[in-house]
Amino acid sequence: MNAHRTPHQEKIIKNYYRNRDAIGIQKAQESITELYLSEGKKRETVWKRLCSHLEKAGLSAEQIEHLRAKDDPALVAEAIEKIA
């Protein structure tokens, strides 16, 4: 499979996986803003995306489930601040 990729593409892929946690944190921070502003079905969509980002950032499934149960963007922001 690597034979089909250029060295440049390989470098991009390696950098993505090396920085995956930082990317997850950044995306989670962006989603928190959306969470503050959304409600109803949109809020559920934002939560699904946010959970994915939090998982990539390194939070455990229990922590993510706790944050989702509380449904408080401020708690999510505090959790991200601790890992950032």
N, C-alpha and C positions, 0 to 999 in steps of 0.2 A: 504494500500500500504506500510506503514511503517513496517508492520509485516514481510515483505519479505527482509528487510534490516538489516544488523548487526549494532550494535552500532558504529563500526568503519566506516562503509559506511555512516552512518548518520552524523558522525563528518566530514568526507571528504566533503560531500554535503554542510553542514553548513559553513565550512571554505571557500568553493568556492564562495558561495553567499555573504559571509561577505567581501571577498577580490576581488569581481568582478570588481570594479573600478580600483584597482591597476593592476589587470591582464589585463584589457583593455588598460591601459596606457602603460604597458610593450609591449604588442603585437603591439600597434600603433607605438611605437618607432622603433620596429623591421621592421614594414612595411614601415616606412619613408625611411629607407636605401634602401629597394627594389624599392621604388618609384623613388629615385634619379637615380637608375641604369636601370630602365625599360623604354620601349617605345612601342608604338603600342598596340596590343591586350593584351600583358602582363601588360602594365600600367593600362588598364581598369580593369583587374582582381585584381591587387593590390589595386586600388581605391575602389572596391567593398568591399574587405576585410578590408581595412583601415576605411571605413565609419562605418562598423559594430563595429570595435574596438573603434572608437571615440564615438559612441553612448553609448557603455558600460562604457566608461570612464567618461561620464556625459556631453558631449557637446550637445547643442541643435541641432535640425534638421536644423535650419536656419544657424547656424555657420558651420555645416558640409557642407551644400549646398554651402555656400560662399567659403569655402576652396576648394571644388571640382571645382567650377567655375574658381577660380584663377589658379588651377593646379600648385601650387608652393609648393614644399616640405618644403622650409624654413618657409613659413607661418604656415604650419601644425606643424612643430617642435616648433615654438613659442607658438602656441595655447596649445600644450601638456605641454610645460614648465610652462605655467601659471597655469594649473590645477594640476600639479604634486607636 
